[in-house]
Amino acid sequence: MTNKLSILSDELLANLFLQLSRMEIAGFPAQQAFELLEKTGSNHHRCLKQLQQYLKAGKSISEAGFMAGVFNCIDSTLLAAGESSG
C-alpha cells in the first residue's frame, strides 16, 4: 500500500464512520450499510459507489475502501487488522 490519502475530508470520514457504526449496532451487514449510505446522495456518494464495485469484485472492506479513496493507509491498515481478527 502506498501512503495514499483519503479523498474525503476528516469531517466526512468521521460522519461516515459514525453512520456505519450506527448501522452495525442496528444489525445491518457491512455490504448493505454501504449500499444504503451510497443511496443517500451524500457528499461521499461517488466514493461509496466505487467501494461497492470493489466489494462486489471480492475485495475486503479495507482494500475496497482504500482503492476507492474512502480510507487512507492508516484507516485501511486498522480495518484490515479488525477484519483478520474477526
C-alpha positions, 0 to 999 in steps of 0.5 A: 500500500502506498501512503495514499490519502483519503479523498474525503475530508476528516469531517466526512470520514468521521460522519461516515464512520459514525453512520456505519457504526450506527448501522452495525449496532442496528444489525445491518451487514457491512455490504448493505450499510454501504449500499444504503449510505451510497443511496443517500446522495451524500457528499461521499456518494461517488466514493461509496459507489466505487467501494461497492464495485470493489466489494462486489469484485471480492475485495475486503472492506479495507482494500475496497475502501482504500482503492476507492479513496474512502480510507487512507493507509492508516484507516485501511491498515486498522480495518484490515487488522479488525477484519483478520481478527474477526 
